Amino acid sequence: MTLNMPRGAIPTPRSELAASEPYRDETGSEIFVPSGEFPSPNQELAAARPYKAGTAPESFLAWPTEFAFGENKGSSSLWSEEAFAKACAEPRVVVPTDVVMRTAQQCGPSNFARFMQTHGFQMDGNAYLDGPFYSVDWTNAATLASSIYTHGPVKIGVGADDFQTNPHGLVTPGTSGWAMYNYPKNLVEDHCVSLCGYGNLADLVGLFHGHGISVHAPQGMPTGLCYAMFTWNSIGIIDQQSMLNMTYEAWIRIPVTIIKNLGA
């Protein structure tokens, strides 16, 4: 990929910041990002480790062990996305709603990513931590597919104001199988969601069906590359252009879950 940065006179696109190679001094200082509910500072995007793509199949879908993440419309998307990711990726840990809410209260206004790498979700004598965060160039389809397949789900920060007013399909909180396209650009980043699958529309619909979910695609939905997206305690499908229009940053945890015995 060829980067067209820096320019200085006008802002460098955030996707290019995410894909750029960071300078690291000898101390190897760690950057603690992201949240998704509000924009990560540009300097942290530029300093974050970029994810390097590997190979991936043409289509893929990760599905959680169960839906128990404490997210409804209007509640914290940041914490429910973390619990969702841990239920999707091995060793597929289910974090109950009460633990999610307690952890959010314990973190309070402190640095979210630092908290998840040092304290995490604590239950049953273990702490379930995040691995280091790597930035993902979400504008590169191969990179994004590889990150979802190899290390996902991928945490993205989006503008969510049109999730239930978009005329081309709506998010249905708590009910999976929704689909939408033609999502608008330039909405304010204010919400954290997860990308847990990808493929052309027909392949994704088939993968959803394998989990007992019927997809209700609106008329005119593009049939090419699409993504499975978790938000508001549900998983639906968005087309690639909608993903590009709504997204401002993307991250993976490597690994998604580190288990630490609290008694050790």
N, C-alpha and C positions, 0 to 999 in steps of 0.2 A: 504493500500500500504506500502511495506517495502522499506525504503530508504537505500541506500548503501553509505552513506556519513557521515563525510568527510573522505578523504583519504590523502590529503596533498601532497603526492609525485607526483600525477598526478591529473589533473583538474577534479573536480566533474562535471558530465553532467549538462547542463543548465536546463534540464527538472527536475532533482532532486532538483536543487536550487529553481525552481518555485513551487515545491510541498512541500517543507520543511516548518516547523513551524518557524516563525521568533521570535527572542527575541525582546521584546519591553520594553523600560525603562518606568519609571513612567510618563514621560512627554508625551508619546504616539506620538513621533515625526513621521510625515508623510513622506512617500517616494513618490517622484514625478517622475513617469515613466509612459509609455514608449514612444518611437517614432516609432520603426519598420524599419525606413529607415536606421538606424545604430544601432548596438547592445547596449542594455541597459547594464550598468556595472554589473558584477557578484554580487557585494556587494548589489546593489539595487534589483536584483532578489531575493537574499537570504533574504533581509529585507522586501520584499513586502508581503502583506496579501495573503495567498493562498485561492483560492476558494474551498468551500466544496460542493461536488456534491449532488444533489437531484435526483428526478425521472424525466424521460423524455420518450416520446413516441418513437416508433421504427424508425420513420422518421419524418422530419420536414423541412420546408422551409419558411424563412422570405423573403418577396419581398418588395422593396422600393415603396413608393407612386409614385415616378417618378424618372427618371435618370436626375439629374441636378447638378453634383458634380464638374465640372470643371477639370476632370482628363483625360488626354490623355497620350499616351506613351511619357515618358520623363518629364512630369510635376510631381508635388509633390503628392506622394501617401499618405502621412501622413494626409494631410488636406482633401482630397477627401474621405478617409476612414471614417473620423469623420462625414462628412456630410452624407455619405451613411448610417452609423449606425443610425443617427438620423431620417432618412427617413424610416428605417425598424422597429424601436422599438417605441412602444407607448410613447408619443402621436403622433408619425409619423410626424415630422417637416421637411418640405422641405426647405433646405438652398440653395438659388440661387448661381450660379457660381460667380457672382460679390462679394457676401458676403464672400464666401469661400476664394477668392483671397485677398480681403481686410483684412480679419482676419489673413491670413498667413503673410501678410506684416506687420500688427500691432504687431504680435508676434515676428517676426524677429528671432534673435539668442537666445532669452530668453527661459526659460524652458517651453517646449511645454505643458506638462501635468499640470503644475501649472497654465499656462495661460488659459487652457481650463476649469479648475476648479474655476477660479476667474473672467475671462473676457468672454470667450466663443464666440460664434457667436452672434452678436448683430444686431437686426433688428426689426422693428415694435414696438419699445418701450420695447422690452424684450431682456434679455441675455439668451442664450441657452447653459447651462454649462454641463460639465461631472460630474458624481458622482465619488467617489473614485475608483481607479484602484485596481483590485485583479489579482494576477497571476494565470494562469491556467496550469495544467499539461496536455499538449496536447498529451502526450504518453498514457494517460489513456482514452480509448474510452468512457466509461460511464461518466467520469468527463467532457470531452469535449462536449458530447451531451447535458448533463444537463446544462452546461453554455450557449451553443447556444440557447437552448429552453427557459431557464428561464430568462437569462439576456443578451443574445446576441444582435447583432452579436459580435463575438470574433475577436479582433484585433491580428494579428500575424505578426511577422517579419520574412521575408523569403529571400532566395537568388533567384533573379528573372532573372538571366542572360540567362536561357534556356527557358523562357516563349514563345519565338517565334522561337526557333531553335530545340526544342525537337522533335525528329522524331516520337513520339507516341502521337501526338495531340498538337495543338498550341492554345495560347490565341489569340482571335480576338478582338482587341480594339474597343470598341463602339458597338459590336454586341454580345448579349448573346446567349448561347447554345453551346459554344465550350466545348470540353472535352479533357483531357490528362491523361496519366499514364506513369509509368516508369521514373519519373522525377529523375534526378541525385542527389547524395549527395554532400555535402561539397562545395557548392557555397557560395560566400561571402554574408552575410546578408546586403541587400541594399534596401529593398522595404517593404512597409506596405500594407497588404491586409486584407480582412475580410472574416471570415467563417460565413455564414448565413443559413446553412442547412446541413443535414446529412441524411443518409439512404442507403440502398442497391441501386445499379445503377438503377434498374427498377423502384423503388419507387421514386427516385429523378427525373428521366426522366418524370414520370407521374406528379409530382408536378410542374415541369417546364412547361409541356404541359398545366396545369391549368392556367398558366399565358400567354398562347399563344406563348410559346417558344419551338421550336423543337430542341432537343439535337442531335448533330452530333458526336456520340461516335466513336473513331477510332477502327479499327479491333483489337481484342485482349484485349480490355478494361476490367479490372477485374469487375466482377459482384457483388462483396461483398460490404462492407462498403465504402462509398464515401462521399465527402463533396462538398457542393456548395460554391464557392469562388468568391468574388467580386474583380476585379482589372481592371484598364484601362477602367472604365465606362462600364463594362460588368460583367455578372455572368456566370460562367461555372462550370464544375464538374471535380474534381480530385479524384483519388482513395486514400485510406487511406495511402498506403505506400509512394505515392508521397508527401502527406501532411507531413508525418514524415520526409521524406528526405529533404524537403525544409525549414522546420520550425526551428527557433532558440529561439523563445519566444512567449508567448500567454497571452492575457490580456482581462479582461472584465471590463466594467464600471457599477457600481451599484449605481444609475440607469444610463442608457445610457444618459438620458436628464433630467436636472433640469432647470425649467423655473423661471427666476428671473425678476420681473417687475422693470425696470430701474427707474421708477418714484416713486417707493415706498420709 
